[in-house]
Amino acid sequence: MTANIDPSETHRVVVGVDASESSGHAAFWAAREASMRGVPLTLAHALHLPTAAVAPYEPPELAADLQAAGRELVSGLTASIRERYPDLEVNAEFSPASPTNMLLGICAPDVLVVIGNSGHGVIKGLLLGSVSRAVALHPEGPVVVVRGPEPEQVDGAVVFGASPSPSDTAVDYAFAAARRYAAPLRVIRAWTPAVPPTMAAAPMSAMALGISGPGVVSAPVQTSDSDADEAADAARAIEPYRAKYPDVEVEISAAAGDPAAALAEAGADARLVVLGAHHHGPLSLGLSSVAEALLSRSSAPIAVIPPCDGDIS
């Protein structure tokens, strides 16, 4: 279980960097964030040095070459960031571990970890990178996945994916981000209508086509839920934070449908999309596949916020 996360008590921003284009986008997003927060920025580079078990099979100079390349990479990024943000304190941190192990070790309630979204597969960028996936889906502190470069004009809303029981930590983080950016907060509730037993028992082909067959009762899906009910429920969940952040403009909407698709659409021009993580591993919006789908397709940075000790979600 994670200790309490106070959005105002982030002591540093750490960004994982390598030679990929995605990493460069993440580094400059992290630099802007650190500058806005008035906290130091750390460029973290994992050398991924051979272990003792495989070292005899690697060239003896490999470790030295990896260290030299890593320091040159970080030095170049540091110079570029300081040129854009001359007042920002920029540090470097190196680890012999793998990128995943290094970043998971850095994750903490008072540290914002930023990573790029490097894709792998037949279609470049289609899938969430293995490091991004491992860190974003198992956070011990706030994690932001940056997919692409920020536009020159950064003025979009903050989008919050509100599950049926959103964690207080994630709600607070979304409101704090909206205040920090002087941006409106869009609360999105995507919900799935209940399926009557007669429809649940029907063959999928019959359900999809809306036809009847032997032993199948064809009927429309009935549910007592509605968009208005879901929006009202989301409004009740965030009400304490509207009082805490009275200067944040809030818009709440709800619609039946796929959460990842709804959030991707709402976040198309967003400054940030905030998701709450669940105590039991999968994100509070549903299955981890929802988070992966959104992280893979969203053009906006995605913040994944773990629950705190007092959350019940």
C-alpha positions in Angstrom: 0.0 0.0 0.0 1.3 3.5 -0.9 1.9 6.3 1.6 -0.1 9.5 1.2 0.7 11.6 -1.9 0.3 15.3 -1.6 0.4 16.9 -5.0 2.0 20.1 -3.5 4.8 18.1 -1.9 6.7 16.8 -4.9 10.3 17.3 -4.0 11.8 16.5 -7.4 11.0 15.4 -10.9 12.9 12.4 -12.3 12.8 11.5 -16.0 14.2 8.3 -17.5 16.4 9.1 -20.5 18.0 7.0 -23.2 18.8 7.7 -26.9 15.2 7.4 -28.1 13.2 10.3 -29.5 10.4 9.4 -27.0 12.9 9.9 -24.2 13.8 13.4 -25.5 10.1 14.4 -25.5 9.8 13.1 -22.0 12.9 15.0 -20.8 11.6 18.4 -22.0 8.1 17.8 -20.6 9.7 16.9 -17.3 11.8 20.1 -17.4 8.8 22.2 -18.0 7.0 20.5 -15.1 9.9 20.9 -12.7 10.3 24.5 -13.7 6.6 25.2 -13.0 6.8 23.4 -9.6 10.1 25.0 -8.6 11.8 21.7 -7.9 15.0 20.1 -9.2 15.0 17.9 -12.3 17.0 14.6 -12.3 17.9 12.9 -15.6 18.1 9.2 -14.8 20.0 6.9 -17.1 20.2 3.1 -16.7 23.4 1.7 -18.0 22.0 -1.9 -17.9 25.5 -3.3 -17.3 26.1 -7.1 -17.7 25.7 -9.1 -14.6 28.4 -11.4 -13.2 26.7 -14.4 -14.9 27.1 -12.9 -18.4 30.1 -10.6 -18.0 32.6 -13.3 -19.2 30.8 -13.4 -22.5 30.8 -9.7 -23.1 33.8 -7.6 -24.4 35.8 -6.3 -21.4 35.4 -2.7 -22.5 31.6 -2.9 -22.8 30.9 -1.4 -19.4 33.3 1.5 -20.0 31.7 2.2 -23.4 28.2 2.1 -22.0 29.2 4.5 -19.2 30.8 6.9 -21.7 27.9 6.9 -24.1 25.4 7.4 -21.2 27.3 10.4 -19.8 27.6 12.0 -23.2 23.9 11.5 -23.8 22.9 13.0 -20.4 25.4 15.9 -20.8 23.9 16.9 -24.1 20.3 16.8 -22.8 21.4 18.7 -19.7 22.9 21.5 -21.8 19.7 21.7 -24.0 17.4 21.9 -21.0 19.5 24.5 -19.2 19.4 26.6 -22.4 15.6 26.6 -22.3 15.2 26.7 -18.5 18.3 28.6 -17.2 17.0 28.8 -13.6 16.2 25.1 -13.4 18.4 22.9 -11.2 19.3 19.8 -13.4 21.1 16.8 -11.9 22.1 13.4 -13.3 21.8 9.9 -11.9 23.2 6.7 -13.3 22.5 3.1 -12.4 24.0 -0.2 -13.5 20.5 -1.7 -13.3 17.9 -2.1 -16.1 15.7 0.9 -16.9 12.7 -0.8 -15.3 14.5 -1.6 -12.0 16.1 1.8 -11.8 12.8 3.7 -12.3 10.8 1.4 -10.0 13.4 2.0 -7.4 13.1 5.7 -7.7 9.3 5.8 -7.5 8.1 7.4 -4.3 5.1 9.5 -3.1 7.2 12.7 -3.2 8.9 12.0 -6.5 7.2 12.6 -9.9 8.7 10.0 -12.4 8.4 10.8 -16.1 9.0 8.3 -18.9 8.7 8.3 -22.6 6.3 5.9 -24.4 8.5 3.9 -26.7 6.5 1.5 -28.8 7.7 -1.8 -30.2 6.0 -4.0 -32.9 5.2 -4.2 -36.5 3.7 -0.7 -36.5 6.1 1.7 -34.8 4.6 3.3 -31.6 1.5 1.1 -31.6 2.3 -0.7 -28.4 3.2 0.6 -25.0 7.0 0.1 -24.4 7.9 -2.6 -21.9 9.6 -0.2 -19.5 6.7 2.3 -19.7 4.2 -0.5 -19.1 6.1 -1.9 -16.1 6.6 1.4 -14.4 3.2 3.0 -15.2 1.1 -0.1 -14.1 3.0 -0.7 -10.9 3.7 2.7 -9.4 4.7 3.6 -5.8 4.3 7.2 -6.6 3.0 9.5 -9.4 4.1 8.5 -12.9 3.6 10.4 -16.1 4.0 8.7 -19.6 4.8 11.2 -22.3 3.9 10.0 -25.8 5.0 12.9 -28.1 6.3 16.5 -28.1 4.3 19.2 -26.5 2.6 21.7 -28.9 4.0 25.2 -28.9 0.8 26.5 -27.3 0.0 24.4 -24.2 -3.4 25.5 -23.0 -5.6 22.3 -23.0 -7.7 21.1 -20.1 -6.8 18.5 -17.6 -8.9 15.3 -18.1 -9.7 13.0 -15.2 -11.0 9.5 -15.7 -13.5 9.0 -12.9 -14.1 5.4 -12.0 -17.2 4.4 -9.9 -15.0 4.8 -6.8 -12.2 7.2 -7.7 -9.3 7.4 -5.3 -9.0 10.6 -3.3 -5.3 10.8 -4.2 -6.1 10.8 -8.0 -8.9 13.3 -7.6 -6.7 15.6 -5.6 -3.9 15.3 -8.1 -6.1 16.1 -11.0 -7.5 19.3 -9.3 -4.0 20.4 -8.3 -2.7 19.9 -11.9 -5.6 22.0 -13.2 -4.9 24.8 -10.7 -1.1 24.7 -11.5 -1.8 24.9 -15.3 -4.7 27.5 -14.8 -6.7 25.0 -16.9 -10.3 23.7 -16.7 -10.8 20.1 -15.3 -12.9 17.8 -17.4 -14.2 14.8 -15.4 -15.1 11.9 -17.7 -17.2 8.9 -16.5 -17.5 6.1 -19.1 -19.8 3.3 -18.0 -21.0 0.0 -19.2 -24.8 -0.8 -19.1 -25.7 -4.0 -17.3 -26.7 -6.9 -19.6 -29.9 -8.8 -18.7 -29.4 -12.6 -18.1 -31.3 -13.5 -21.3 -28.8 -11.4 -23.3 -25.8 -12.6 -21.3 -26.7 -16.2 -22.1 -27.3 -15.6 -25.8 -24.6 -16.6 -28.4 -22.4 -13.6 -29.2 -23.4 -13.6 -32.8 -27.0 -13.4 -31.9 -26.4 -10.6 -29.4 -24.3 -8.7 -31.9 -26.9 -9.0 -34.7 -29.9 -8.6 -32.5 -31.6 -11.7 -33.8 -33.3 -14.6 -32.0 -32.7 -18.3 -32.3 -33.5 -21.5 -30.5 -33.5 -20.8 -26.7 -32.6 -17.1 -27.3 -34.8 -14.3 -26.2 -34.1 -11.2 -28.3 -34.7 -8.0 -26.2 -33.1 -4.6 -25.8 -30.6 -4.1 -23.0 -32.5 -2.5 -20.1 -30.7 -0.7 -17.3 -31.7 1.7 -14.6 -28.4 3.6 -15.0 -28.2 6.7 -17.2 -25.7 9.2 -18.2 -27.3 11.7 -15.8 -27.1 9.2 -12.9 -23.4 8.5 -13.7 -22.5 12.2 -14.0 -24.3 12.9 -10.7 -22.4 10.1 -9.0 -19.1 11.4 -10.4 -20.0 14.9 -9.1 -20.6 13.6 -5.6 -17.2 11.8 -5.6 -15.3 14.9 -6.4 -17.4 17.4 -4.4 -15.0 17.7 -1.5 -12.2 18.8 -3.9 -14.4 21.4 -5.6 -14.5 23.1 -2.2 -10.7 22.7 -1.7 -10.0 24.1 -5.2 -12.8 26.7 -5.7 -10.8 28.4 -8.5 -10.8 25.4 -10.8 -13.4 25.3 -13.5 -15.0 21.8 -13.6 -17.0 20.1 -16.4 -18.5 16.7 -15.8 -19.7 14.3 -18.5 -20.8 10.7 -18.6 -21.7 8.3 -21.4 -22.0 4.6 -21.9 -19.0 3.2 -23.8 -15.4 2.1 -23.7 -13.4 4.0 -21.1 -10.2 4.1 -23.1 -11.9 5.3 -26.2 -13.8 8.0 -24.2 -10.7 9.2 -22.5 -8.6 9.2 -25.7 -11.3 11.3 -27.4 -11.6 13.7 -24.5 -7.8 13.9 -24.1 -7.1 14.6 -27.8 -6.2 18.2 -27.0 -5.7 17.9 -23.3 -2.8 19.2 -21.3 -2.8 16.1 -19.1 -4.9 13.0 -18.6 -5.1 11.7 -15.0 -5.9 8.1 -14.1 -6.2 6.5 -10.6 -4.4 3.2 -9.9 -6.2 0.5 -8.0 -5.0 -1.2 -4.8 -5.1 -4.5 -6.5 -3.0 -3.8 -9.5 -5.3 -3.0 -12.4 -6.3 0.6 -12.8 -9.5 1.8 -11.2 -11.1 2.4 -14.6 -11.3 -1.3 -15.0 -8.8 -3.8 -16.4 -5.1 -2.9 -17.0 -5.9 -3.3 -20.7 -7.9 -0.1 -20.5 -4.9 1.8 -19.3 -2.6 0.2 -21.8 -5.0 1.1 -24.6 -5.1 4.7 -23.5 -1.4 4.9 -22.9 -0.8 3.5 -26.4 -3.2 5.8 -28.3 -3.3 9.1 -26.4 -1.4 12.1 -27.7 -1.6 13.7 -24.3 0.7 12.9 -21.3 -0.9 10.3 -19.0 -0.5 10.6 -15.2 -1.0 7.4 -13.3 -1.6 8.1 -9.6 -1.5 5.2 -7.0 -3.9 5.2 -4.1 -2.9 6.4 -0.7 -3.3 4.6 2.7 -6.8 6.1 3.3 -8.2 5.2 -0.2 -10.7 2.4 -0.4 -10.8 1.9 -4.1 
